[in-house]
């Protein structure tokens, strides 16, 4: 999601890599959520689980990277309006977030026969982003937007040494939040009716501290775009090697947990995630890798067209895909079929195609009825 500054946009060329990475990330997020369905099969294949749940682990944090990159690429750091910035962000994120939250609450209440939440509980659902499992990302993004003056100051002052120091702090904080036994004992010892408990239980949903480094890195590289482009050109082999080595490291950690440590697949994927040290390294390397190959590698036109379609419709597909996961899972359940490896792959393809197709249809409808786009993806288009 980019900050559109007309004057700045006229000076700077469009970067297709941002759009392409959005599409790849959306595909990865769908993979993670399909993997959550597949792992319910007691005989699930550990290697396919790795494809769905480990290979894709860069997908959520890389969204923060490209969001920051898009914002700072077109933002005049010395002449920007915080109020205007927030006004635009509310339209592109807050309104769709509220609309989709209400939609999923009403839809799931109807589909599963559950009661609608009370007004107080509804406010808690909105604050923590738990109306549906993918919506917490928008809550985190809104917090990043609210704190934009802080990120601008950081990006303007940081040099490479301070960036490395920030990375060290990030690794330590994420490790503490994810694996601290005293923290977990404290949280789970709180009474269920404690007001404090959900603030800790759902900390991943609104504590921006978990992703500060990758967000600031995206903004910092956008501000230093010439140096970044030179680095990508000169160090393409190093960037590629870093990506595959970091991916191998995260996969090795996953298989180590499954093997010598005796973890279940569910326990392993909940440990070898994007906030563990190997996961943070994988996210950083994946961000640099995809930006490099989508900027400097040549692709056939059909692949560019496909990447463009995926990126163009990634936002809506991200928001709508749980709907198709839910209905397809119900079909499987009622038919008595377990999600085998073959069915899981077909399931993934079906969810991806249905989500992107629905996004394209809704965008087409939005060309004639602009309020549809305004409500669902925060984009208002005037009829020509």
N, C-alpha and C positions, 0 to 999 in steps of 0.2 A: 504494500500500500504506500503510494508515494505522495509526498507533499508537492502539489502542483503549483509552482511559481512560474507564471508565464514568462517573466523576464529571464529567469534562470533557465527555463526550458528551452528558450530560443538560443541560448548560448551553448548548451550542452547536448550532445547527441543522445539518442535513445540507446539504451543498453538491453539488447534482447536477452542477455544472460539472466537478468532479474526475472523476466517473465518465464523463461525456461525452467529456472530453479523452482519457481512457484509450482509449476506443473509436476516436476519430479517430487517435490516435497508432499504435495497433495496425494500423489500415488503412494508414497511411503506411509502416510498417516492412515490411508485406507488399508494398507497392508497390515499395520499394527492392529487395527481394530478387527480385521478379518482373522488375524492370528489369535486374537482373544476368543473368537468363536471356535476356531480349529482346535485349540489346546484343550477344549472341553472333551474331546475324544480321548479316552484313556489310552488308546493305541496310537496317539499322534506321533508323527515322525519328527524326531529332534532336529533333523537337518532342515526340514520344511519350516518348522517353528523358528529356526535361526534366520531363515530367509524373510519370514514375515515380521519377526520381532527384534532381531539383532541388526541385520543389514540395514534396516530402515530407521535405526535409532537417531540418525541425524535430522529426521524429518521435522520435528517440532522446533528444536532450537534454531535450525537453519532458517525457519520462517522469521525469527527475530532478527537474524543476520541481514536478510534481504530487505526486511521492513525498514531497519535502520539505514541500510545502504541507500534505499530509494528515497528516504526522507532527507538525509544529509547531502545526497548527490545534487538535489535541486534546492537546497536551503541556503540562503545567504545568512551565515552565522552572525554577521554584524548588523543585519537589518532585517529582522523578522518579528512578527507580531505573535505573541503567545496566545492572545485571545482569538485571533483569526485562525491560528493553527488548531486550537481546540475546537473551534466551531466546525471546521472542516472534518476533523477526526470524529466528532460526535456523529456527523452525518454518515460517515463511511463505516464506523464500527459500532457506536453505541446504539443507534436506532436498529440496525440489523440484529445486534445482540439481544435487545429487548424483544423484538418481533419473534426471533427464532426460539428464545426461551419460553415465551408464552405459547408458541405453537407446539413445542415438544411437550410441555406440561399438559396442555389440553389434549393433544393427540394421544399421549401415553396413558392419560387417565381414561380416555375412551377405549383405547385398544386393550388395556390390561385390567380395566374395571377398578382402578384405584381412585381414591378421593383427591380432589384438588386441594392444594395446600392452603392453610389459613394465611391471611395477609402478612402476619409477622414472619411465618415460616417462608412465605414467598419472597420476602425481602432478603432473608438469609440465603435462599437459593440463588437469587440474582447476585448477591455480593460474592459468593464463592464460585459461581459459574457451574452449578451442578444440575441445571435443568436437563442437560444431556452431556455425555462424557467428553465431547469435543469442544464444548463452548468455553471451558476455562481459559483456553488460549486467548479469546477475545478479552476476558477480564484482565489477564496479564498485560495484553497489549494496551488496554486503556490506562493501566497504571504506568506503563512506560510513557504514554503520551502525557499524562498528568505531570510527570517528573521531567518533561523535556528540557526545561531550563538547566537542570542539573547535568543532563547528558551533553548539552551544548557546551557547558563550561568544561566538562571533562574532556570532550573531544578536542577542544581548542587548546587545552593545556598539556594533554598527554604526549609523551614521546615514547620511543620503543622501550626504554628501561621501565617507565612507569606502567606501560602496557603489560610487560612481563610480570611485574609486581602484582598488578590487578589479576592476572591469570592465576598466580599463586594463591591469592586470597580466595578466588573463585573455587579453586579445587578444594581448599580447606573447608570453606563454608558448605559446599555441596556435599562433601563427605560427611561433615557433622550432621547436616540436615537429613541425609539418607541413611546413615549407618550408626549414629550415636546411640549406644545402648541406654545411657542415662536419659537422653531426650525421649526415647521411645517409652521407657519405663514411666517417666513423668506423664507423658501424654495419655497412655493407656490406664494410668492409675486415677486419672480425673473421673469424677462421677459423670454418668451419661447425661445428666441434666445440667452439667456445668456449662456456663456460657463461654468459658475459656476453651473448652475441649475442641469445638469445631474450628476455632481459629488456628489451632495447631494441627488438627487432623487434616485440614484442607490447605495447609501452608503452601503446597506446590501450586495451588490454584491462584494465588494472589501475591506471593512473596517474589517480587521481581529480582531479589538478590540472587535467586537461582540461575538467572540468565543475564546478569549485568554484563559480563565480559563479552559474550557473543554479540550482544546488542551494540555495545560501545565499539567493538572491533569493526562491525559493519559500518558504523558511522565514521570511524577514524579512517578506514580504507577509502570510503567515498570522498572524504575531504582531501585525502592524499591520493587521488585517483591516478595522477600521472606516474607517481612512484609505484603504485600498485600495478598498473599496467606494465611498467617496465619489469617489475619483479615477475609477473606472470609469463612474460615473453622469455626472460632469461632463465627462469627456474622451472620451466614446465615439467621437466623430467623429475625434479626434486618434489614438486607439488604432487605429481602422479604417484611417485613412490611413497610419499607421506600418506596419501589416501589409502593405498592398499596395505601398507604396514599398520596403520592405525585400525583399519577394518579387521585385519588378521589378529591384532592384539585383542580387540573386543570379542571376536569370535573365540579366540583361545581362552579368554576368561570365562566365557559362557560354557565351553566344553569342559573346562577345568571344574567348574561348579557342578556340572552334571556327572562328571567322572569321579575323580578323587574325593570331592566333597560330598557326593551323594545327594545333591539337590534334585528336586523335581524340576520339570521344565518350567512350571509356573514360578517356582522359587528362583530359578536361574535367571529368567527374563526380568524378574522384579529386582534383581541384584545387578546384573550386567546391563544397566540402562544408561541413558544419556547424561546422568549426573554423577556417575562413578568416574574416577580419573581416566580410565580408558575410553569411556563414552565422551567425555569432554574433548579429549584429543581427537577422537573420530569426528566429532562435530566440526571442530576447527579445520581439520584437514579436508573434510568433505566440502565445507564452504569454499575453501580456496580452490579445490579440485574442480568442482562443477562450474565455478565462475571462470576458471581458466579454460576448460575445454569448450564451454559454450561461447567464449569470447574469441578464441584463437584456432579452434579446430574447424575444419570444413566439413559440412554435412550435405547430403543430397536434399533437394528441395522438399521432397515428401516428408522427410524427417523434421525439417524446419517447420513445415506446416503443422505436423502433428504436435510438436513441442509448443507451437504458438496456440493451438487449440486447447491443449491441456493447461497452459499457463493462463490463458484468457478466462477460462471457466473454472479455475482452481478454487476461487473463493466460494462460489455458490456450491460447487461439488463438495468442498470441505464441510459446508454447513448442512447439506442435505444427505450425505451418504449414510449416516446412521439410520435414516428412515428405510433405506433399501436393505441394509444389513438386518434390521429388525424383521421386516416382512419376509425376506428370503429365509431367515433362520426359522421363522414360524412355519413356513412351507416345508422345510426339511423336518422339523419336529413332528408336524402332523402326518407326514408321509412315513415316519419311522426310520428315516435314513440318518446314519451317523455321518459326520463330516470327515470323510476319508481324504487322503491327499489329493486325489483327482477332483473330488467335489470341491475341496477348499480352493484349488486353483481356478476352477470354473466359477465358484462363488465370488472370488476376488474380481475376475474379469467382468462378471455380471454387474457387481456393485459399481465398479469403475465406469463401465459404459453407461449404465443407467444414470449415474450421478452427473456425468459430463453431458449426456444427451438432455437431461432435464435442465441443466444449467443453460445449455444452448437454446432450448425452447423458451425458457423464462426470459432470457436476454432478448430474444426475438420479440416476445410479447411486450417486454419493457420498452422496445422501440416505439410501440404504438400506445402503450399505457405506461408512461414514465414512472408513475408511483410504484409500480411493481419493482422496478430496479431500486428505487429510493428506499423501499422498505426491506428488501431482501439482501441487497449488496451495497446499499448506501450511495448509489450513483443515480443522480437525477439527470435525465436527458430531455432537453426540450425538443418537441416535435418540429421537424423541419418543414 
